[in-house]
Amino acid sequence: MSMSLERQIERLNPPQREAVTAPGQTALVLAGAGSGKTRVLTHRIAWLIEVERAAPLEILAVTFTNKAAAEMRERIGQLVPLPPRGMWVGTFHGIAHRLLRAHWRDAGLSETFQILDSDDQQRLIKRLLKELGDETLKPAQVAAFINARKDEGQRARHVDTQGFADRAVLAELYRRYEAACERGGMVDFGELLLRSNELWVQQPVLRDHYRRRFRHILVDEFQDTNALQYAWLRNLAGPDTSLFAVGDDDQAIYGWRGAKVENMREFERQFPNVKVVRLEQNYRSTGTILAAANALIAHNRERLGKNLWSDAGSGEPIRLYAAYNEQDEARFVVEQIEAWTAAGNPRSEAAILYRSNAQSRAFEEALMVRRIKYRVYGGQRFFDRAEIRDALAYLRLIANPADDTAFERVINQPPRGIGDKTLDTLRGEARASGLPMWEVLTRLLQGGGLTGRTAAALGGFAQLIQSLRAACQGQPLMDQALMAIRDSGLKEHHAKDVDGRGEGRVENLDELVNAASLFVNEEEDLDELTAFLSHAALEAGDAQGEAGADCVQLMTLHSAKGLEFRQVFLVGVEEGLFPSQRSIDDPARLEEERRLCYVGLTRARERLCVSYAESRRIHGETRPAMASRFIEEIPAEHLTEVRLRGTVDRPMSTRPSGGFERGSYGHGGSRSDWSPGRRDGGRADLQPPPRRVSAWNDPPKAPDSDSGLWVGQRVRHGKFGEGVITDLEGQGPRTRVQVKFAGAGSKWLMLDMAGLTPA
């Protein structure tokens, strides 16, 4: 062993060293968050080459991303004196592709087979749908079905269609898709792994050759393997293979896309003499954050067990903020970030993590109001999302049928059997006549120039837009958004998605209704709908930072896995939102939701703030919410509640076990102010409490703006009567205020025009 590697090995902690230097046998390394798993993997490979005298070509290292594979190669190159030529390091799909290129004839492929990316795959499926005459399914839905079957190792002939009419159609499309790929010499991503696994099964001589060659197989993120990937590994690993799997069952959060955390438990049963090593020393987070994460994840029953710890000190307590509503939550978080950056810290080290993409809108808006650069990591800004742009296009047609761009976007979205040829005809007529496409369509329908199914489909679309325009006339903006989303069929269409993203798209559409309900028209010369559409088009502005720029990071918890930040805000931690409503009654789903919360907590290095709202707008209506059970599962001694006059070491209500009592967090007063068991928190008059202080330890601000008003103040309006201020935004003449009136409900008003007086 070289002196360089010897020094590197000495720097490892004892469990890391135990894993790296384990004799040539099968090992399962349970690598907790921030415990140095990549370091262990790369040092293990260097150990095999320098100490075990393994030839590089005898080593196969499998990762899940090209980025991880590149990082692994770079680190190995730093540890081993000579470039380890011949060693295979890559993703499952990359290695499967390499095998199929080398053995194309044995795999039943043409030598020049081409790889279909996801766009190519959907274009092919679109053609097959047209041939089949199916106008109800989307190419993305069919692609998701086919890819899911391949991930389970199923060909079209294996799909069970008994009793499922829709499944029979999908299976037939799968069969036609297989035939088309075979004819065209095409292979999609799922096929790469499926066919290479079939290669092991159908060509045992070839399989045994690779078993003798790859004496050492190392696998990263083992908890994320699906059924096919695990089968591929089991078939490749022979009785003399040293299989080194690294993963964390507590961070298994991809069950919805086919990953099977059960593979980790099966590993010990299916491979003899497995050595299990636990990496529990964390090099990322403070002791308090780790203690909270340990306590939370201990509520999961199906786990292999480990306990993270750190020698870096306990650090600050976790801050808990109970917001009045989602606007208060967003404002609080953004004010914390302002204080963070004012102290000289980079914006890029502050991250806002949420369960659902739809939650980003309130935070995006609050950041833009304060002119703070932000970036939505691994996703799009709210108003850039496809389903939102579709809904806005319907609203644009309601406002102006001559909007050709909006017309083209939604004429066949959701699919209604209007193809490209028909659209080309409409475009041509519009160019020739100089008329908008809507006018061309109306004339063609009136003149009887269209027949058959095309005429019926176009007539249905025209009738939809006409009825929407009539129904929306004079209606509140929120109702217009509701009708456009409902009557267009967009919501129903996405609710049926089988690609795993439908639920998020529906949530985004619901959030658009919330945005419409909160919108205040500040343009006197524009009607409300036109002003809202302009706001949606202009809202993002230049606030979205470029990749690598110093900007606040916004992302879903799934996108946050593998990342870390000095300051983390884990927001919207409410029952029905996180954990999601669909998971509450499903033990397996609930455990995955808890693992997702565990991932969120362990992203924070120094500061962590957990927040929830006591009321949240759903479908444009304010509904009571209550703190998540995940907050209850964090011991009270690790939390400090942020309140009006600074902070308190413990929340005002704790259970005998030391956890929180769900739904019992108040903004002020004592426990006697609340009645147990009420979802509204027990406040008799539903009067919102005074707003909390918006900095970690700052003294409270008296008024919430230069107007002298504050959230929770009772005011009187000349038309709507008496109410309570629930939100304030802006400064000076642009200040707007949200007031909940006893008789008129919740209203947003421009403060300088509202004429409010203290009640």
N, C-alpha and C positions, 0 to 999 in steps of 0.2 A: 504494500500500500504506500502510495506517495505521501511525502510529508504534508503536502497541501490537503489531501483528502483526510489524512489522519487528524489534522487540526480541525477540519470541518466536522468530523465525526465527534470529536471531543466537545464541540460547542452544542451538540444536540442534548436535549434533556433525556433522562433515562428511558422513558417509554419510546421516544423517537428513536433513540439509539437501539433499543430492543427490536423495533420494527425493521430498521434499516439493516441490522446485522443478523437477522434471523436466518438460521440454516436454510438451505434450499428446500423449502416446503411450502405448502399452501397456507396463506395467512389472510386474515381479515382484520384490517386496521380501521377501528372506529374513530374517525378523526372529527372531533368537535369543531364548532365554529372558531375560526381564528387560531387553530392549534398547529398550523404549519404543515398541512398535508402535502402541498406541492414540494416543500423542502424534503419531506420524507420520501416521496416518490422519486425525486431526482437523485437524492443521496443513495437510495436503494439501487438504482441503476448503476451509479458510479461504483458502489460496493460490489455489485455482481461482476462488473468488468474488471476491476482492479484486484479484488480479493478472491472472489469465487472463480476468477479466470474464465468467465463466460465470454464467448465471442459476441461482438455487437449484433451479428446476424442471427444470434439465438434469442434475441430479446424483442418482444412485441409490447409496445405501450399504447393503450387505447384511451382516448379522451372523448369528450362530448363536443368540444368546439375547436375550430382551427386555431383560435387565439391561444387556448390552453396548450395545444400541441406545439405551437411555435415557442411559447414560453418554456415548455419542458425541454425542447431541443436546445434552446439558448442556455439554460441553466446546466444541462448535462455537459455542454461544450465548455463551460467554465470550470467544471469539476474534473473532467477527464483530460489528461494531457494531450491526447491526439483526438481528432474528430472521429466520433464513433460511427464510421461508415458501415452501411449494411443494416443498421438497426432500423426497425419499422416503428415510427411514432406517428400516430394520426388518429382521426376520428373513426368511429365504426364504419361510416359510409365511405370515408376515404380509403381505408384499408380494404373494404369489400370491393371497391372499384379497382384497386390495384390487383387483387386476386382475379377478378373477372377478366381484366385485360390480359393477364398472363395465361388464363385457362379458358378463353372464350369458347373454344370448341367443346371442351368437357361440360361447360355450362349451357350449351345449346344456343349460343349467341353468334351473331356475325362478327367478324373481326373488327369491323368499323362501327360497332354499335354506338349510338348517340345517347347522351343523357338528357332527359327532359327536366327542365326546372319547373317550378310550380306554375309559372305563367304558361309555359308550353303545355303542361298537363291539362290545365283548365281550358285552353283553346281546343285541344283534342277532344275533351269531354263535351265541350259546347257543340262541336260538330256531330258527335254521337247522339246528343240529345235532340238535335235537329233531325237526324235520320230516324230516330225513334218516334219523333212527333210529340215529345214530352215538353210542355211549356210551363210546368210547375216547379221543376227542380232547378237549382242553380248549379253551375259547374263546380263552384267551391264546395257545395254540400256533397256532391258526388265524389269529388276528390278526397274530401275528409273521410268519407265512408271507405273508399278503396284503400287509402293510406292506413286507416285504423285496422282493416282486415289484414293487411300485409304485416303490420306491427305485431299481430297475433299469430303470424305464420300461416294465414289462411289464403288459399286460392279461391277463385270464384266458385269452383265446384264444391268447396267446403262450407259455403255460407248456408246456414240454416234459414230457410224462408217460410217454413210451415207456419201458417196462421198470420203472416205479416205481408199484406199486399204491397206496402211501400218497399219493404225489404226485398221482395221478389223483383220489383222494378230496378232497385239498386244493384242486386246481384246480376241481373241481365246486362245492365250497363257495365258492370265490372267484367263480365265475360266478353262483351264486345270491345271493351278497352284493352283487355289482355290480347285479343286477336289483332287489334289495330297496332299495338306495340310490337307484336311478333312480326307482323307483315313489314312494318317500317324499320325494324332493327332499332327500337327505342327502349330505354330503360329509365324508369323514374327512380327517385331516391330510395323509396321503400323497396323497390325491386332489387336494388344493389345488394342489400343485406339478405333479403329473402332468397334470392338466387344463390348467393354465396353460401348460405346455410344449407340449401338443398344440395350444393356441391359436396359438402362434407358428408351428407347422408347418402347420396347416390354414388359418390366416388370414394369409397373407403381407402383405396390405395393412395389417392391424392391427399386425403385427410391425414393418413398416417405419416405421409411425407412431411407435412407441416407440423404435425405433433413432434416428430423427431427434430425438426429444425427449431421451432419456437419452444425451447426448454423453459423459458421464463416469460410469463405473460403478466403484465401489470395493467390494472384498470382503475381509472380515476372516476369519481362521482358514481360509485357503484349503486347507490340508492336510486339513481335515475334510470337504471336499465329497464327496458320493457321485456315482454315475454320472448320476443324474437332475439333480441341482443343477448339475453341470458342463455337461450338455447344455442346460439352461435358460439358463445364462450365455452359452454359445457361440451359441445361437440369437438371443439378444437383442443381443449385441455385433455391430454391423455393421462394415464396412471403415473407417468414420470414427470409430468409438468409441474413447475413451481408457479402457482397462480397467486398473485399478490393483489388483493382487492382493497381499495381505500374508499370509504364513504361514511355518511352520517345519516342514520335512520331518522334522527330528529330533524333533519332538513329535507326530508322527502316530501316535496310539495307539488309534484307533477303527476299525481294519479289521474287527473282529468285528461291527460294526453297519453295515457297508456303506461306510464312508469309504474313499476310494482315494487314497493318497499319490501314486500314479502320475499323478494329474491335474496335479501340479506339474511333473513332467517333460514331460508332454504339452503344457503351456502354452507352453513355448518353441518347440515344433515346430509348433503349430497356429496361433499368432499371429505374424505377421512383425514383425521389428525390435523384439523385446522387450528392454527395458532391465532388466538384473538388478542390484539393489542389495543388498548384504549389510550387515545391522545386527549388528555383532559386539561392540560395547562393552556390557557388562552393568552395570546400575546396582543390582543386587540382592545378589549373592553375593561372597564373598571370592575372591581369586586362586587359593587352594588348591582350593576347591570347584570352580571353573571349570576348572582344569587337570585335575582328576580326571574331570569330566564330558566334557571334550574328548577325553581319552584313551580313555574308555569308548566313546563314540559313534563314534570313528574306526574301530572294528572292524566297523561296518556298511558294506557295499559300496555299496548302492543309496542314495546320498545326494548332494545337490547341493553340499554342502561349505561349512563356515564354521568359525571358531574363536573362541569367546567369550573376552573378556579384560576386565579391570577395572583401574582406576587407584586402587582403594581399599586396596591392600595385600594381602599374602598371607593374613593372618589365621591362625587356629589350624589345626593339622593335623586331618584327619578321624579321628575315633576309631573303632577297630574292636574290637568285643567278641565273643568266642567264648563263648557260653553253654553250660552243660552240657546244659540242656534248655529247653523253652519257658517253664517256670515261672521258671527262673533268668533267662532273657532278660527276661521281664516285670518281675520284681522289680528287676533292674538298671536298666531304663529308668525305672521309677517312682521309684526312689531318686535317680536323676539329676534327675528333675523336682522332687522334694522339695528337693534342694539348690538347684536353679534358683530356685524360689519363695522359699526361705529367704533368698536373696541379694537379694530385692526385685523379682524379675522376674515379670511376669504369667503366669498359667497359659496364657492364650489364645495366647501366643507360642511354646508348645511343642506340637509335632505328632508323632504316631506314625503312620507310613505303612506300610501292608502291602499285599501283592499280592492276598490273598484275604480276603473278608469274615469267613470263619470264624476267622481269626487274631485277631480283636478280642476273643474271649472271655477269653483269658488276661490280656490287658491290662485289660479291664473289671474282672475279678475283683481283680487286683492294685491297681488304683486304688480300688476300693470298700473293700478291706481297710484301705487307708491313709486312707480318707475324703476322697479328692481328687475334686472335681467334674470331670466329663468330658462331652464331647459327641461322639456318633458323627455326623460330618458327612456329609450326603448319604445316610444310611442309617438303619437301625434297630438298637437294641441287640440283642445276640445272642438273648436269650430272648423278644424281641418279634417276631422274624422268623417269617413265616407257616409255613414248613416246620417250624421248631422247635416252634411252638405246635401244629401238627398232630401231630407225634410225641409231644409231651407229653400231648396229649389221649388218644392211645391208651394211654399209660402211666397216665393218670388213670382210664380205664375198667377197666384191669387192676386198679388199686387199689380202685376203687369203681364198679361198673356203674351205680349210681344217679345218677351225675354227668350230669345232662341236658345241661349246656352242652358237655361233652366229647363226649357222644353225638351231638348235633346237628352239631358241628364235623366229625366224621370219618365219619359214616354214609355219606357219598358222596364221601369224599376219601381216596384217589384215586377218580375217578368209577366207579361200579359200577351205574349205571342206576336210581338211586333219586331220583325227582324231588320237586319242592316239594309236589305234591299228596299224595303218600304221606307226606311228612314232616308236612304239615298234619293228616292223618288220625291219625297217631301222637300229635301234640300234643293234638288234641281228645280222644282217648281217655284220655290221661294226665291232662288237666284234669278230665274227667268222673269218673274213678275215683280220683283223688288218688294215683296210682301213678307211679313213675319211668317214663320212656319205655322203658328197657330191659325192665322187667317187662311193660309193655304189649306190646312186640314179642314177647317170649317166649310170652305167652299167646295172641297172635294166631297165631303159628306152630304152637303145640301144638293149638289149636282148629280149625285148617284154615280160618281166616277169610280167608286170602290165597291167591290163585291166580296162575298165569301167571308172566310174567317178573318181576313185582314180588315175588312170593313167593320166587322163586329168588334174586333179588338180596338181599332182606332175610335169607333163610336163610343165604346165604353170609356176610353180615356178622356175623350172630349166631354162626355156627360159628367164624369168625375170632376173635372176642373170647373165646369159650369156650375155644378151643384155646390162645390166648395166655395166658389166665389159668392154665390147667393147666400149660403149659410153663414159665411163669415162677415157679411156686410153688417157693420155697426157693432160687432161683438168685441168683447175684451180680447186683448192680444193673447192671453193664456188660452182662451177658448179656441181661438183661431189655430194656435199651435196644436192643441189637443185634437181638433177635428182633422187637420192636415195629416197628422201622424196616424190617426185611427182610420180615417176613411180611405186614405191612399193604400192601406194595407201594409205599410212599412213595418209597423210593430208586430203584426201577426206573422209577417214574412220572416223577420229575424228571430222571433220566438221559436220558429220551427228549425232554425239552423242546427245542423249536426256537426259543425266544424269546431265546436267547443267555444266559440266566441259569441254565440247568439245572445246569451244572457247579458254580456257586457254591452252589446249594441242596444239592447232594449233599455238597459239602465241609462245609457247615454241619451236615448230619445226621451226618456222620462226627465232627465236633467235639463234637456232643452225646454221642456214645458216649465220647469222651475225657473229657468233663466227668463222666460217670457213673463212669468208671473211677477218677477222682481223688477222687470225693466221699467225705467222712468224715462219718458220721452222729454228730452231737454231741447228738442228742435221745434220751435213754435210753428215753423212753416212746413213741417212734415207730419203726415199722419203717423199713428203709432206703429203700424206694421212696417212702413217704409223706413222709419227711423230705426226700428229694431234690426231690419235686414242690413242697413248701413252700419250699425253698431257691430253686428256679427262679422261683416266683411273687414272692418277696420280694427277690431278689438285687439288682435294679436300685435299689430304694428311691428316694431322692431324689438319687442320685448323678448322674443325667443332667441336665446344666445346660441352662437355657433358651437359645434362640438369642440371641446377643449377650452372654451372661454370661461372666465370666472363668473359663473352664474349659479343661482340656486337650483338644486336638482329636485325635480318632481318625478315620482315613479310609483308604479304599483309594487306591492311587496314581492310579487313573483320576479319582477325586473331587478329588484334590489339584491337578490341572492348572489353571493360572491363579492359584493361591494362593501365598503365601509366608509364612514364619515365621522368627523369629530362631533358634530351635533345632528341628532336625528329627532324629527317630529313624527310620531306614529299617531295618525289622526283617525277620527271616525270609529273609535273602538266602542261600538254599540251593538247590543243584541239585535240580530236580524240583518245587520250590515257586516259585522265582523265579530263572531262567526256569522256567515250568511244564513238567511232564513232557510234555504234548502238543506243546509248541513245540520241544523239543530237536532233533528230527529233521526239522523243517520250516524251511528257511532263512528264508522270508518271515516266519513267526511268530516265529522267534528274533530277527530284526531288530526286530520290533515290541516284543518283550519288552525288548530292549536300549534302545529309545527310551523305554519306560516307566520303566526304571531311570534314564535320563538326566533325565526329568521329575522323578523323586523327588529326585535329587541337587541339581537346580537350584531346588528349593523353599526351600532353606536360605539364610539371609542371613549368619549369623555362625557358628553351630555345627552340625556334622553328625556324627551317630554312626551307623555301619552295624553291624548285628549279625546273627548267625546262631546256631543251636543245633547242637551236635554230636550230639544225639539228639532225636527228636521223636515224640510219640505219634500213631499212625495206627491207626484202628479199635480204639483202646484198648490197642494194643501199642506198646512203646517200640522204635523202629527207629533205626539209625545214620543220620546225615545228614552232608553235607559242604558246605563253603563253595561258593557259587556261582561260576561262571566270571566273573561280573561283578565280583566282588571281585578276582579274579586280573587283570582287565583294567585296574584302577586302579594306576598306578605306585606302588611301595612308598614312595617319598619323600614322598608326600602323606598317608600313613597312620601313625597311632600306635596300637599295640595296647594296650588297657587290660588290665593284668595284676595279679597278686596284690599286688605291691609297687610300685604306681604305674603308670607307663607306660614303654614303650620306643619309640624313634624309628622302628624298623622291626620288622615281624613277624619271628619267629625263623626263618622259612623263606622264602627268596625264590628265584625262578628266575633263571638267568643274564640273562634279558631284563629283569629288574627287577620282574616281576609276581609274584603269589603262587602257591604250589603248592597246588592244591585239595586239601582234606582234610588239610592238614598243620599246622593251627593247634592248638597245645597250650595248656593252662592253666599249665604250669610245666615246669621241666626244660629239657633241651637237645634238639637235633634227634636225638641218638642214642637218645632215649627212644622213638622212633617208627620204625615199619617202613613204607617206601614201598609204595604200591599197595593198602593195606588200607583198606576203607571204614570200618572202625571206628576209624581213626586209628592203628592199629598198636599200641595199648596192650595188652600181652600178657594182663594179668589183668582187663581192663575195669574196673579200679578208677577211679571218678571222681576227678578232680583237685581240689585245694583251690579253693574258690570265689574269684572275683576281687574286687578292691576295687570298691566301688560308687559312687565319686565320681571326678571327672575327675583330680584330683591328690591326693586325700586319702590319709593313711596307711591301711593295712589294718585291718579290724576283726578282732580275734582270734576270739572266738566269733561265730556268726551270730545269736545270740539271747541272752537273759539266762539261758538254760539251761546255757551253757558248752559247747554242742555246735556243730559246724560241718559244712557240706557237705563230703563227702569223708572224714569220720571213720569208722573202723571201729567197730562196736558189736555187742553181743550181746543177743539176746532169749530169754527163757525158753522160748518155744514154737517160734519160727522159726529160732533159731540165729544164726549170724554173718552180718552184712551191712554195707552201706556206706550212709551217709546221702547221699541225692541231692537232698533239698529240705527246707526249714524254713519254716513260716509261723506268723504270730501271735506274741503275747507272753504271758508269765505263764502262768496255768492254761489258756489257750486255745491254747497253742503246739501245733502238730501237726507231725509229722515224717514224711517219706517215706524208707523204707529199702528198698534192693534186697538181698534175701536170696538166698544161694547156692541154696537148695533151694525156697524158697516164692515167689520172684519179688518184685515190687515191692509194698509195702504202705504205706498211710497209717495212722499211729497217733497217738492223743492222747498227748502226751509224759508227762503226769502219771499216765497209766494204763499206759504201755507197759513200764515197768521196764527201760529200756535201761541197759546198762553198757558202758564202753569195752572194746573187744576187745584 
